Amino acid sequence: MPIILVGDLNAEPTYESFKVLKDLQLHSNTTLQSAYAPDQWTTCKQREKLELRVIDYILYSELNLIAVDDPPKEKSIVVRGLPDRNMPSDHLPLFAILTFK
C-alpha cells in the first residue's frame, strides 16, 4: 500500500529523528523516500546569517516520483530570506507529482 507523509518536520536530513522516521520499516519492508534531494532547501530565514535549510518534506513509498518544484532562484529571497511580500511564509510550498507503480 502506498504511503505519503507530508509536513514541516523541523528536522534536517542529517538529524537522527529524521533518519529514524525515513528508515522505519513499514508494511511489506518498504522505507520512505524523500521527493526532494537533501540539498534542495525548503526554508530560507535571515537570522545571524542567511539560513537555507531542508526541514519540510514529501515522503513516500511504493510510488513513482515524476517531478518536484525547484526552489525559487529570485535574488531577493536568497539575499534577504523569507517571508517577503511575494511569499508570506518562511517555508516554501512543496509540490510533487507521484504516480502508482
DSSP file (Angstrom, degrees, kcal/mol; ACC not computed):
  #  RESIDUE AA STRUCTURE BP1 BP2  ACC     N-H-->O    O-->H-N    N-H-->O    O-->H-N    TCO  KAPPA ALPHA  PHI   PSI    X-CA   Y-CA   Z-CA
    1    1 A M              0   0    0      0, 0.0    26,-0.1     0, 0.0     2,-0.0   0.000 360.0 360.0 360.0 126.7    0.0    0.0    0.0
    2    2 A P        -     0   0    0      0, 0.0     2,-0.4     0, 0.0    60,-0.2  -0.329 360.0-159.1 -65.4 147.3    1.5    3.4   -1.0
    3    3 A I  E     -A   61   0A   0     58,-1.1    58,-1.8     2,-0.0     2,-0.4  -0.988  10.3-171.8-129.0 139.0    2.2    5.9    1.8
    4    4 A I  E     -A   60   0A   0     -2,-0.4     2,-0.5    56,-0.2    56,-0.2  -0.994   3.7-178.0-129.9 125.6    2.6    9.7    1.5
    5    5 A L  E     +A   59   0A   0     54,-2.8    54,-3.3    -2,-0.4     2,-0.4  -0.987   7.9 178.8-124.7 120.7    3.7   11.7    4.6
    6    6 A V  E     +A   58   0A   0     -2,-0.5     2,-0.3    52,-0.2    52,-0.2  -0.961  20.3 102.2-125.3 136.0    3.9   15.5    4.1
    7    7 A G  E     -A   57   0A   0     50,-2.1    50,-2.7    -2,-0.4     2,-1.0  -0.947  69.8 -78.9 171.6 171.4    4.9   18.1    6.6
    8    8 A D  E     +A   56   0A   0     -2,-0.3    48,-0.2    48,-0.2    -2,-0.0  -0.835  44.7 172.4 -88.7  99.5    7.1   20.6    8.4
    9    9 A L        -     0   0    0     46,-1.8    47,-0.2    -2,-1.0    -1,-0.2   0.541  33.3-139.3 -91.6  -8.1    9.2   18.2   10.4
   10   10 A N        +     0   0    0     45,-1.1     2,-0.4     1,-0.2    46,-0.1   0.845  67.7 113.0  50.3  36.4   11.7   20.8   11.7
   11   11 A A        -     0   0    0     44,-0.5    -2,-0.2     6,-0.1    -1,-0.2  -0.984  61.9-138.3-140.0 125.7   14.4   18.2   11.1
   12   12 A E    >   -     0   0    0     -2,-0.4     3,-2.1     1,-0.1     6,-0.3  -0.403  35.8-101.7 -76.5 160.3   17.2   18.4    8.6
   13   13 A P  T 3  S+     0   0    0      0, 0.0    -1,-0.1     0, 0.0    42,-0.1   0.738 122.3  54.5 -56.4 -23.5   18.2   15.2    6.7
   14   14 A T  T 3  S+     0   0    0     24,-0.1     2,-0.1     4,-0.1    -2,-0.0   0.602  83.9 107.0 -86.8 -10.8   21.2   14.7    8.9
   15   15 A Y  S <> S-     0   0    0     -3,-2.1     4,-2.1     1,-0.1     3,-0.3  -0.421  73.6-131.0 -71.0 142.0   19.2   14.8   12.2
   16   16 A E  H  > S+     0   0    0      1,-0.2     4,-2.5     2,-0.2     5,-0.2   0.871 105.9  58.5 -60.3 -39.0   18.7   11.5   13.9
   17   17 A S  H  > S+     0   0    0      1,-0.2     4,-1.8     2,-0.2    -1,-0.2   0.880 108.3  45.9 -61.1 -37.8   15.0   12.0   14.3
   18   18 A F  H  > S+     0   0    0     -3,-0.3     4,-3.0    -6,-0.3     5,-0.2   0.914 111.0  52.1 -70.9 -41.8   14.6   12.3   10.5
   19   19 A K  H  X S+     0   0    0     -4,-2.1     4,-2.2     1,-0.2    -2,-0.2   0.905 109.2  50.3 -60.3 -41.8   16.8    9.3    9.8
   20   20 A V  H  < S+     0   0    0     -4,-2.5     4,-0.5     2,-0.2    -1,-0.2   0.937 113.8  44.8 -62.1 -46.8   14.7    7.1   12.2
   21   21 A L  H >< S+     0   0    0     -4,-1.8     3,-1.0     1,-0.2    11,-0.3   0.934 114.9  47.3 -62.6 -46.9   11.5    8.2   10.5
   22   22 A K  H 3< S+     0   0    0     -4,-3.0    10,-1.2     1,-0.2    -1,-0.2   0.843 114.5  46.9 -65.3 -33.8   12.8    7.8    7.0
   23   23 A D  T 3< S+     0   0    0     -4,-2.2    -1,-0.2    -5,-0.2    -2,-0.2   0.384  78.5 131.0 -93.5   4.3   14.3    4.3    7.8
   24   24 A L    <   -     0   0    0     -3,-1.0     2,-1.1    -4,-0.5     8,-0.3  -0.324  63.3-124.0 -55.8 134.0   11.2    2.9    9.5
   25   25 A Q        -     0   0    0      6,-0.1     6,-0.2     4,-0.1    -1,-0.1  -0.732  37.3-170.3 -82.6 105.4   10.4   -0.5    8.1
   26   26 A L    >   -     0   0    0      4,-2.5     3,-1.4    -2,-1.1     4,-0.3  -0.148  41.4 -49.4 -83.8-176.3    6.8    0.0    7.1
   27   27 A H  G >  S+     0   0    0      1,-0.3     3,-1.2     2,-0.2    -1,-0.2  -0.194 130.1  19.2 -53.1 151.0    4.5   -2.8    5.9
   28   28 A S  G 3  S-     0   0    0      1,-0.2    -1,-0.3    -3,-0.1    -2,-0.1   0.757 126.9 -79.7  52.4  30.9    6.0   -5.1    3.3
   29   29 A N  G <  S+     0   0    0     -3,-1.4     2,-0.3     1,-0.2    -1,-0.2   0.781  87.5 143.9  56.4  35.2    9.5   -3.9    4.3
   30   30 A T    <   -     0   0    0     -3,-1.2    -4,-2.5    -4,-0.3     2,-0.3  -0.744  35.6-149.3-100.6 154.8    9.5   -0.6    2.4
   31   31 A T        -     0   0    0     -2,-0.3     2,-0.3    -6,-0.2    31,-0.3  -0.818  25.1 -98.8-117.1 161.2   11.1    2.6    3.6
   32   32 A L        -     0   0    0    -10,-1.2     2,-0.3   -11,-0.3    29,-0.2  -0.580  32.9-157.6 -80.1 140.1   10.1    6.2    3.0
   33   33 A Q  E     -B   60   0A   0     27,-3.1    27,-2.5    -2,-0.3     2,-0.4  -0.883  17.0-122.3-113.0 148.9   11.9    8.2    0.3
   34   34 A S  E     -B   59   0A   0     -2,-0.3    25,-0.2    25,-0.2    23,-0.0  -0.765   5.9-149.2 -91.1 134.6   12.1   12.0    0.1
   35   35 A A  S    S+     0   0    0     23,-2.9     2,-0.3    -2,-0.4    -1,-0.1   0.800  84.3  61.5 -68.9 -27.7   10.7   13.6   -3.0
   36   36 A Y  S    S-     0   0    0     22,-0.3    -2,-0.1     1,-0.1    22,-0.1  -0.784  91.7-112.6-103.7 144.1   13.3   16.4   -2.6
   37   37 A A    >   -     0   0    0     -2,-0.3     3,-2.1     1,-0.1    -2,-0.1  -0.351  34.0-108.9 -66.7 152.8   17.1   16.0   -2.6
   38   38 A P  T 3  S+     0   0    0      0, 0.0    16,-0.1     0, 0.0    -1,-0.1   0.725 119.6  47.3 -58.8 -21.8   18.8   16.6    0.8
   39   39 A D  T 3  S+     0   0    0      2,-0.1     2,-1.2     1,-0.1    -2,-0.1   0.327  82.5 103.8-101.8   8.0   20.3   19.9   -0.6
   40   40 A Q  S <  S-     0   0    0     -3,-2.1    -1,-0.1    30,-0.0    13,-0.0  -0.738  72.2-139.4 -92.5  92.8   17.1   21.2   -2.1
   41   41 A W        -     0   0    0     -2,-1.2    13,-0.3     1,-0.1     3,-0.1  -0.093  26.4-177.1 -61.8 148.4   16.2   23.9    0.6
   42   42 A T        +     0   0    0     11,-3.0    50,-3.1     1,-0.3     2,-0.3   0.431  69.1  39.5-123.3  -6.7   12.6   24.4    1.7
   43   43 A T  E     -CD  53  91B   0     10,-1.8    10,-2.4    48,-0.2     2,-0.4  -0.994  56.9-168.7-144.5 148.9   13.0   27.3    4.1
   44   44 A C  E     +C   52   0B   0     46,-1.4    38,-3.5    -2,-0.3     2,-0.4  -0.910  15.7 171.8-143.1 107.0   15.1   30.4    4.0
   45   45 A K  E     -C   51   0B   0      6,-2.2     6,-3.3    -2,-0.4     2,-0.8  -0.909  29.7-137.2-123.0 146.0   15.5   32.6    7.1
   46   46 A Q  E     +C   50   0B   0     36,-0.4     4,-0.2    -2,-0.4     2,-0.1  -0.895  46.8 137.2 -97.9 110.5   17.6   35.6    7.9
   47   47 A R  S    S-     0   0    0      2,-2.0     3,-0.1    -2,-0.8    -1,-0.0   0.102  85.6 -30.8-117.1-125.9   18.9   35.2   11.5
   48   48 A E  S    S-     0   0    0      1,-0.2     2,-0.3    -2,-0.1    -2,-0.1   0.862 142.3  -1.6 -62.3 -32.9   22.5   36.0   12.4
   49   49 A K  S    S-     0   0    0     -4,-0.1    -2,-2.0     0, 0.0     2,-0.3  -0.917 101.6 -73.7-144.4 170.2   23.2   34.9    8.8
   50   50 A L  E     -C   46   0B   0     -2,-0.3     2,-0.5    -4,-0.2    -4,-0.2  -0.522  47.3-159.4 -70.5 129.3   21.0   33.7    6.0
   51   51 A E  E     -C   45   0B   0     -6,-3.3    -6,-2.2    -2,-0.3     2,-0.6  -0.953  12.4-171.9-116.9 117.1   20.0   30.0    6.5
   52   52 A L  E     +C   44   0B   0     -2,-0.5     2,-0.3    -8,-0.2    -8,-0.2  -0.944  26.6 169.7-102.5 116.4   18.9   27.8    3.7
   53   53 A R  E     -C   43   0B   0    -10,-2.4   -11,-3.0    -2,-0.6   -10,-1.8  -0.888  39.1-135.1-131.9 157.7   17.5   24.6    5.3
   54   54 A V        +     0   0    0     -2,-0.3   -13,-0.1   -13,-0.3     3,-0.1  -0.943  52.2 128.6-109.4 106.5   15.7   21.4    4.4
   55   55 A I        +     0   0    0     -2,-0.6   -46,-1.8   -43,-0.1   -45,-1.1   0.357  53.1  76.4-136.8  -1.5   13.0   20.8    7.1
   56   56 A D  E     -A    8   0A   0    -48,-0.2     2,-0.3   -47,-0.2   -48,-0.2  -0.903  64.2-173.9-114.0 143.4    9.8   20.3    5.1
   57   57 A Y  E     -A    7   0A   0    -50,-2.7   -50,-2.1    -2,-0.4     2,-0.4  -0.947  37.3-157.2-141.8 153.5    9.2   17.1    3.3
   58   58 A I  E     -A    6   0A   0     -2,-0.3   -23,-2.9   -52,-0.2     2,-0.4  -0.956  33.0-176.3-120.1 108.4    7.1   15.0    1.0
   59   59 A L  E     +AB   5  34A   0    -54,-3.3   -54,-2.8    -2,-0.4     2,-0.3  -0.837   6.9 169.1-106.2 144.4    8.0   11.4    1.9
   60   60 A Y  E     -AB   4  33A   0    -27,-2.5   -27,-3.1    -2,-0.4     2,-0.3  -0.974  20.3-159.1-150.6 161.2    6.5    8.5    0.0
   61   61 A S  E    S+A    3   0A   0    -58,-1.8   -58,-1.1    -2,-0.3   -29,-0.1  -0.988  73.2  12.8-141.3 152.1    6.8    4.7   -0.5
   62   62 A E  S    S+     0   0    0     -2,-0.3    39,-0.7   -31,-0.3     2,-0.3   0.789 100.7 103.7  55.5  34.6    5.7    2.4   -3.3
   63   63 A L  E    S-E  100   0C   0     37,-0.2     2,-0.5    38,-0.1    37,-0.2  -0.922  71.7-114.8-135.4 161.7    5.1    5.3   -5.8
   64   64 A N  E     -E   99   0C   0     35,-3.1    35,-2.3    -2,-0.3     2,-0.6  -0.869  23.5-139.0 -97.8 130.9    7.0    6.7   -8.8
   65   65 A L  E     +E   98   0C   0     -2,-0.5    33,-0.2    33,-0.2     3,-0.1  -0.807  26.4 171.4 -88.3 121.6    8.3   10.3   -8.4
   66   66 A I  E     -     0   0C   0     31,-3.3     2,-0.3    -2,-0.6    -1,-0.2   0.853  58.5 -20.0 -97.3 -46.1    7.7   12.2  -11.7
   67   67 A A  E     -E   97   0C   0     30,-1.0    30,-2.7     2,-0.0    -1,-0.4  -0.992  47.3-163.9-162.1 155.6    8.6   15.8  -10.8
   68   68 A V  E     -E   96   0C   0     -2,-0.3     2,-0.2    28,-0.2    28,-0.2  -0.944  35.1 -99.6-136.1 159.9    9.1   18.3   -8.0
   69   69 A D        -     0   0    0     26,-1.4    26,-0.2    -2,-0.3    -2,-0.0  -0.570  33.8-129.0 -75.8 142.9    9.3   22.1   -7.9
   70   70 A D        -     0   0    0     -2,-0.2     3,-0.1     1,-0.1    -1,-0.0  -0.634  33.6 -98.0 -83.0 150.5   12.7   23.7   -7.8
   71   71 A P        -     0   0    0      0, 0.0    -1,-0.1     0, 0.0   -29,-0.1  -0.353  52.2 -88.0 -64.6 152.6   13.3   26.3   -5.1
   72   72 A P        -     0   0    0      0, 0.0    20,-0.0     0, 0.0    -3,-0.0  -0.251  28.1-157.0 -60.3 148.0   13.0   29.9   -6.3
   73   73 A K        +     0   0    0     -3,-0.1     2,-0.1     4,-0.0     5,-0.0   0.188  43.0 140.0-109.1  14.3   16.1   31.5   -7.7
   74   74 A E    >>  -     0   0    0      1,-0.2     4,-1.7     2,-0.1     3,-0.6  -0.396  52.9-138.7 -63.9 129.8   14.9   35.0   -7.1
   75   75 A K  H 3> S+     0   0    0      1,-0.2     4,-1.8     2,-0.2     5,-0.2   0.848  99.0  60.6 -58.5 -37.4   17.8   37.1   -5.8
   76   76 A S  H 3>>S+     0   0    0      1,-0.2     4,-2.6     2,-0.2     5,-0.6   0.873 105.2  48.4 -62.1 -36.9   15.7   38.9   -3.2
   77   77 A I  H <>5S+     0   0    0     -3,-0.6     4,-2.1     1,-0.2    -1,-0.2   0.941 112.9  46.1 -67.7 -47.0   14.9   35.6   -1.5
   78   78 A V  H  <5S+     0   0    0     -4,-1.7    -1,-0.2     1,-0.2    -2,-0.2   0.745 119.1  42.2 -70.8 -22.7   18.5   34.4   -1.4
   79   79 A V  H  <5S+     0   0    0     -4,-1.8    -2,-0.2    -5,-0.2    -1,-0.2   0.898 131.9  17.6 -87.2 -46.3   19.7   37.8   -0.1
   80   80 A R  H  <5S-     0   0    0     -4,-2.6    -3,-0.2    -5,-0.2   -34,-0.2   0.696  96.2-139.6-102.3 -23.6   17.0   38.7    2.5
   81   81 A G     << -     0   0    0     -4,-2.1   -36,-0.2    -5,-0.6    -1,-0.2  -0.332  37.6 -17.7  87.5-176.6   15.3   35.4    3.2
   82   82 A L  S    S+     0   0    0    -38,-3.5   -36,-0.4     8,-0.2     8,-0.2  -0.789  93.9  50.0-116.0 158.8   11.6   34.7    3.8
   83   83 A P        +     0   0    0      0, 0.0     2,-0.2     0, 0.0     7,-0.1   0.573  69.8 153.6 -74.5 162.4    8.9   35.8    4.4
   84   84 A D        -     0   0    0      3,-2.4     3,-0.1     5,-0.2    -2,-0.1  -0.791  61.4 -79.3-140.6-173.6    8.7   38.6    1.8
   85   85 A R  S    S+     0   0    0     -2,-0.2    -3,-0.0     1,-0.2     0, 0.0   0.738 129.3  42.1 -68.4 -20.3    5.9   40.4    0.0
   86   86 A N  S    S+     0   0    0      1,-0.3    -1,-0.2     2,-0.0     0, 0.0   0.725 120.6  39.5 -95.2 -24.8    5.6   37.6   -2.5
   87   87 A M        -     0   0    0     -3,-0.1    -3,-2.4     1,-0.1    -1,-0.3  -0.936  66.5-165.0-128.6 107.6    5.8   34.6   -0.2
   88   88 A P        +     0   0    0      0, 0.0     2,-0.3     0, 0.0    -1,-0.1   0.416  69.5  58.4 -78.3   3.0    4.1   35.1    3.2
   89   89 A S  S    S-     0   0    0      2,-0.2    -5,-0.2     1,-0.1    -2,-0.0  -0.898  76.2-131.2-127.1 157.7    5.8   32.2    4.9
   90   90 A D  S    S+     0   0    0     -2,-0.3   -46,-1.4    -8,-0.2     2,-0.4   0.476  93.8  76.7 -83.3  -1.4    9.4   31.3    5.6
   91   91 A H  B    S-D   43   0B   0    -48,-0.2   -48,-0.2   -36,-0.0    -2,-0.2  -0.905  82.4-129.6-108.0 137.1    8.6   27.9    4.3
   92   92 A L        -     0   0    0    -50,-3.1     2,-0.3    -2,-0.4    -2,-0.1  -0.528  29.0-105.2 -78.4 148.2    8.3   27.2    0.5
   93   93 A P        -     0   0    0      0, 0.0     2,-0.3     0, 0.0    -1,-0.1  -0.568  37.6-139.7 -69.1 137.9    5.2   25.4   -0.8
   94   94 A L        +     0   0    0     -2,-0.3     2,-0.4   -37,-0.1   -37,-0.1  -0.780  22.4 179.7-102.2 146.6    6.1   21.9   -1.7
   95   95 A F        +     0   0    0     -2,-0.3   -26,-1.4   -26,-0.2     2,-0.3  -0.986   5.0 167.4-148.2 131.6    4.8   20.2   -4.8
   96   96 A A  E     -E   68   0C   0     -2,-0.4     2,-0.6   -28,-0.2   -28,-0.2  -0.998  27.3-140.5-144.3 145.8    5.4   16.7   -6.2
   97   97 A I  E     +E   67   0C   0    -30,-2.7   -31,-3.3    -2,-0.3   -30,-1.0  -0.943  29.0 177.3-105.0 118.4    3.8   14.6   -8.9
   98   98 A L  E     -E   65   0C   0     -2,-0.6     2,-0.3   -33,-0.2   -33,-0.2  -0.943   7.1-168.6-120.7 142.3    3.6   10.9   -7.8
   99   99 A T  E     -E   64   0C   0    -35,-2.3   -35,-3.1    -2,-0.4     2,-0.1  -0.903  30.3 -97.9-126.4 158.9    2.1    8.0   -9.7
  100  100 A F  E      E   63   0C   0     -2,-0.3   -37,-0.2   -37,-0.2   -38,-0.1  -0.432 360.0 360.0 -69.1 147.7    1.2    4.5   -8.8
  101  101 A K              0   0    0    -39,-0.7    -1,-0.1    -2,-0.1   -38,-0.1   0.459 360.0 360.0 -77.6 360.0    3.7    1.8   -9.8
